Amino acid sequence: MKKFSIVVFTLMSVTAMAQTNTEMKKHFETFYNQMKAQGDVQGVINAMTHLEILEPNQARKDTLAYLYLTEGMYLQALNTIGIEKNASDSDINVEVKAISLKNLNQPELAIEQYEVLFSRSPNAPLAYEMADLKAQIDDLAGAKANIEFGLANVTDDMKRSFYERQQPYQTSLKAALLYLKGIVLFKEDQVKNLDSALKLINEALAIDPNFNMAKISREALEAKKVKN
């Protein structure tokens, strides 16, 4: 009799727990829809986190990481999906890892993820990002290869955002690639390549005279030339 009572109690507990989980799932699904309707991103994140605990789902986890990314919460995004290089990751998953690692100043790890994206869909914007990161770690040969690919495949409508000013702005991706080519050339040899680097940066400014980063770099290189 005692064993029978224990079995009944256990079954009742499991049933009650299942009902509770179902009710909670419905509650957070309703909460999610309401937060989405209100445009409350943090509310959507909270709802999805609860739903992920109640019913783990990889697609939901990927979306949750992407939401963290859009809110500039890069560490939280990586804590959600990890930083491992995984060939089976979705494109959005790899993109979240790449951008988050880049913004957390982990260029080597970010490059690994950008390489995955590039292998799936080689294009000029990705080539620029990879070249920029490789220049940061002094992989100048790798940066130059990416820049040449970018220049060969860039189109006039492609843009690249920059954030060194208080107000972010966009410039022509072709101008950005020419500018970066100049910077890489200068890093390669600051004496012999000074004039060549200036020429490339001037070409970038001919495309977009308002390219602030290029103007700052030109001023610095011109000052160095005068000093020499």
SEKE-96588 format. One record per residue (C-alpha): residue number from 1; z, y, x. Coordinates in pm, 1 decimal, padded with zeros to 6 digits. Layout:
BEGIN
[NUM [Z Y X]],
...
//
This chain:
BEGIN
[1 [00000.0 00000.0 00000.0]],
[2 [00092.8 00232.9 00284.0]],
[3 [-00242.2 00168.8 00459.7]],
[4 [-00426.7 00228.3 00131.3]],
[5 [-00247.9 00562.4 00083.9]],
[6 [-00342.5 00670.4 00437.1]],
[7 [-00709.4 00582.5 00372.0]],
[8 [-00710.7 00776.3 00042.1]],
[9 [-00545.6 01077.4 00203.5]],
[10 [-00796.5 01071.0 00489.4]],
[11 [-01091.5 01053.8 00249.8]],
[12 [-00948.9 01339.8 00043.2]],
[13 [-00902.8 01549.0 00359.0]],
[14 [-01260.7 01483.4 00475.5]],
[15 [-01397.0 01570.0 00130.0]],
[16 [-01190.6 01888.8 00112.4]],
[17 [-01306.3 01989.0 00459.8]],
[18 [-01671.3 01928.1 00367.0]],
[19 [-01631.9 02137.6 00053.4]],
[20 [-01461.5 02412.9 00252.9]],
[21 [-01739.8 02413.4 00514.5]],
[22 [-02003.6 02429.8 00239.2]],
[23 [-01825.4 02720.0 00072.5]],
[24 [-01787.0 02902.1 00402.5]],
[25 [-02153.2 02844.3 00484.5]],
[26 [-02255.9 02993.6 00148.1]],
[27 [-02021.7 03286.5 00203.9]],
[28 [-02164.2 03371.2 00548.4]],
[29 [-02521.8 03321.8 00428.7]],
[30 [-02451.7 03577.3 00155.1]],
[31 [-02278.5 03801.4 00408.1]],
[32 [-02577.5 03766.8 00644.2]],
[33 [-02825.7 03867.3 00371.2]],
[34 [-02612.4 04167.2 00277.3]],
[35 [-02578.4 04286.8 00638.0]],
[36 [-02952.6 04240.3 00689.7]],
[37 [-03025.8 04444.0 00375.2]],
[38 [-02797.1 04720.0 00502.4]],
[39 [-02951.2 04717.8 00849.3]],
[40 [-02611.6 04639.3 01002.6]],
[41 [-02705.3 04456.1 01324.1]],
[42 [-02345.4 04391.8 01429.9]],
[43 [-02274.4 04248.1 01084.3]],
[44 [-02579.1 04022.0 01116.0]],
[45 [-02455.0 03906.9 01458.5]],
[46 [-02111.6 03827.9 01315.6]],
[47 [-02258.6 03633.4 01024.8]],
[48 [-02492.8 03433.5 01248.9]],
[49 [-02209.5 03353.6 01489.7]],
[50 [-02002.6 03204.7 01205.4]],
[51 [-02303.0 03010.6 01075.4]],
[52 [-02371.5 02876.7 01425.2]],
[53 [-02013.1 02748.1 01446.2]],
[54 [-02038.1 02584.0 01103.9]],
[55 [-02386.8 02443.6 01153.8]],
[56 [-02527.7 02462.1 01509.8]],
[57 [-02898.5 02538.4 01517.5]],
[58 [-03108.9 02617.3 01825.6]],
[59 [-03346.6 02854.9 01647.0]],
[60 [-03051.2 03052.3 01512.3]],
[61 [-02891.1 03059.9 01856.8]],
[62 [-03214.3 03197.0 02007.1]],
[63 [-03231.3 03466.1 01740.2]],
[64 [-02867.1 03555.1 01797.7]],
[65 [-02932.0 03598.0 02170.6]],
[66 [-03231.8 03819.7 02091.1]],
[67 [-03017.4 04038.5 01866.0]],
[68 [-02765.2 04079.9 02146.2]],
[69 [-03055.2 04180.7 02371.9]],
[70 [-03180.1 04446.1 02129.9]],
[71 [-02828.8 04592.1 02122.9]],
[72 [-02814.3 04607.0 02502.5]],
[73 [-02545.3 04336.3 02512.5]],
[74 [-02706.2 04143.7 02797.6]],
[75 [-02405.3 03940.6 02907.8]],
[76 [-02339.2 03827.6 02550.1]],
[77 [-02705.4 03726.6 02518.1]],
[78 [-02683.8 03509.4 02828.7]],
[79 [-02350.3 03364.7 02723.6]],
[80 [-02523.0 03250.5 02403.8]],
[81 [-02820.3 03070.7 02561.6]],
[82 [-02732.7 03034.8 02931.2]],
[83 [-02929.9 03138.1 03239.8]],
[84 [-03085.1 02807.2 03338.2]],
[85 [-03460.6 02783.2 03394.9]],
[86 [-03579.6 02538.6 03131.0]],
[87 [-03944.2 02450.5 03069.3]],
[88 [-03864.6 02353.8 02708.8]],
[89 [-03721.7 02696.6 02619.6]],
[90 [-03902.0 02898.3 02354.4]],
[91 [-04087.5 03212.2 02466.3]],
[92 [-03826.1 03434.5 02301.1]],
[93 [-03549.2 03244.7 02480.2]],
[94 [-03713.2 03289.6 02821.8]],
[95 [-03782.0 03656.9 02749.5]],
[96 [-03417.8 03718.0 02657.8]],
[97 [-03305.9 03554.5 02983.2]],
[98 [-03557.2 03749.2 03193.1]],
[99 [-03478.5 04092.7 03047.8]],
[100 [-03102.9 04034.2 03041.0]],
[101 [-03091.7 03915.5 03402.6]],
[102 [-03306.0 04210.1 03508.6]],
[103 [-03070.5 04456.5 03339.1]],
[104 [-02768.4 04284.9 03493.3]],
[105 [-02918.1 04340.9 03840.2]],
[106 [-02997.6 03978.1 03908.5]],
[107 [-03361.2 04014.3 04025.5]],
[108 [-03397.4 03669.5 04184.9]],
[109 [-03283.6 03492.7 03866.7]],
[110 [-03488.5 03727.2 03649.1]],
[111 [-03802.8 03649.6 03850.6]],
[112 [-03757.3 03277.6 03779.6]],
[113 [-03768.9 03346.3 03405.8]],
[114 [-04061.5 03590.3 03432.5]],
[115 [-04251.2 03324.3 03628.4]],
[116 [-04210.1 03088.6 03331.8]],
[117 [-04342.2 03352.8 03091.3]],
[118 [-04629.9 03435.5 03326.0]],
[119 [-04728.9 03069.3 03358.3]],
[120 [-04755.1 03050.9 02979.4]],
[121 [-04932.5 03380.9 02924.0]],
[122 [-05045.9 03566.8 03238.5]],
[123 [-05095.2 03936.3 03160.9]],
[124 [-05074.2 04278.7 03324.2]],
[125 [-04738.4 04392.7 03176.4]],
[126 [-04565.0 04077.6 03301.7]],
[127 [-04736.7 04116.9 03638.0]],
[128 [-04587.2 04465.5 03670.8]],
[129 [-04235.2 04346.2 03587.3]],
[130 [-04258.1 04065.7 03841.6]],
[131 [-04399.8 04296.4 04109.5]],
[132 [-04124.6 04551.1 04048.8]],
[133 [-03853.0 04286.7 04085.3]],
[134 [-04013.3 04131.4 04393.5]],
[135 [-04037.1 04473.6 04557.7]],
[136 [-03662.7 04512.7 04500.7]],
[137 [-03588.1 04196.0 04696.8]],
[138 [-03850.1 04275.4 04963.4]],
[139 [-04088.4 03997.5 04863.2]],
[140 [-04371.9 04236.6 04937.3]],
[141 [-04645.2 03973.0 04957.2]],
[142 [-04547.9 03842.5 04614.5]],
[143 [-04531.2 04195.9 04474.7]],
[144 [-04878.0 04280.2 04609.9]],
[145 [-05027.8 03966.7 04454.3]],
[146 [-04880.3 04053.9 04114.6]],
[147 [-04998.1 04416.1 04141.0]],
[148 [-05355.4 04309.3 04218.7]],
[149 [-05352.7 04074.8 03920.6]],
[150 [-05218.7 04356.7 03704.7]],
[151 [-05484.1 04606.0 03818.0]],
[152 [-05757.2 04348.1 03756.4]],
[153 [-05636.7 04282.7 03401.3]],
[154 [-05487.4 04612.1 03280.1]],
[155 [-05649.9 04800.8 02991.3]],
[156 [-05639.1 05172.2 02918.9]],
[157 [-05419.9 05130.9 02609.8]],
[158 [-05138.6 04949.2 02794.0]],
[159 [-04819.0 05146.7 02851.2]],
[160 [-04498.3 05103.0 03050.0]],
[161 [-04162.2 05260.4 02967.5]],
[162 [-03942.1 05435.2 03225.1]],
[163 [-03576.8 05531.6 03189.4]],
[164 [-03482.3 05738.3 03495.1]],
[165 [-03469.9 06055.3 03286.2]],
[166 [-03220.0 06120.8 03008.0]],
[167 [-03506.1 06084.9 02762.9]],
[168 [-03706.3 05762.0 02813.4]],
[169 [-04084.6 05802.5 02830.3]],
[170 [-04401.1 05596.8 02855.4]],
[171 [-04686.3 05617.2 03101.1]],
[172 [-05014.8 05438.2 03153.0]],
[173 [-04958.1 05087.3 03287.8]],
[174 [-05250.3 05137.1 03525.0]],
[175 [-05079.2 05448.3 03664.3]],
[176 [-04754.4 05252.8 03694.9]],
[177 [-04929.9 04974.4 03887.4]],
[178 [-05095.0 05222.1 04125.4]],
[179 [-04761.5 05393.3 04179.8]],
[180 [-04590.3 05062.2 04250.8]],
[181 [-04870.6 04961.9 04486.2]],
[182 [-04804.0 05281.0 04680.0]],
[183 [-04431.0 05214.2 04694.9]],
[184 [-04484.4 04858.0 04819.0]],
[185 [-04732.0 04978.8 05079.7]],
[186 [-04480.1 05236.6 05201.3]],
[187 [-04202.1 04977.2 05220.4]],
[188 [-04432.6 04758.3 05427.6]],
[189 [-04469.7 05025.3 05697.4]],
[190 [-04314.4 05367.1 05641.1]],
[191 [-04509.5 05529.0 05925.6]],
[192 [-04856.9 05376.0 05925.4]],
[193 [-04883.8 05350.8 05546.4]],
[194 [-04742.0 05690.1 05449.8]],
[195 [-05081.1 05855.1 05381.9]],
[196 [-05215.3 05549.7 05200.3]],
[197 [-04904.6 05535.2 04981.0]],
[198 [-04937.9 05906.0 04896.6]],
[199 [-05302.8 05854.2 04804.8]],
[200 [-05213.6 05577.8 04558.2]],
[201 [-04933.7 05781.6 04401.1]],
[202 [-05173.1 06076.0 04364.2]],
[203 [-05419.3 05842.9 04191.3]],
[204 [-05140.8 05745.2 03950.6]],
[205 [-05065.2 06112.5 03881.7]],
[206 [-05434.7 06183.7 03824.0]],
[207 [-05416.7 05935.5 03536.2]],
[208 [-05087.1 06074.2 03405.2]],
[209 [-04974.7 06410.0 03549.2]],
[210 [-04644.3 06378.3 03358.9]],
[211 [-04546.0 06051.4 03527.2]],
[212 [-04200.7 06167.0 03638.2]],
[213 [-04113.8 05876.0 03867.6]],
[214 [-04442.2 05920.4 04054.8]],
[215 [-04380.6 06295.6 04092.1]],
[216 [-04034.2 06232.2 04237.9]],
[217 [-04172.6 05974.3 04481.7]],
[218 [-04460.0 06202.7 04586.9]],
[219 [-04217.4 06484.5 04663.9]],
[220 [-04005.0 06248.6 04875.0]],
[221 [-04305.1 06114.4 05067.8]],
[222 [-04448.3 06461.8 05124.0]],
[223 [-04111.9 06579.6 05256.5]],
[224 [-04106.4 06281.6 05493.0]],
[225 [-04457.5 06361.5 05610.7]],
[226 [-04363.2 06721.5 05690.2]],
[227 [-04052.5 06603.3 05872.8]],
[228 [-04258.9 06363.0 06083.3]],
//
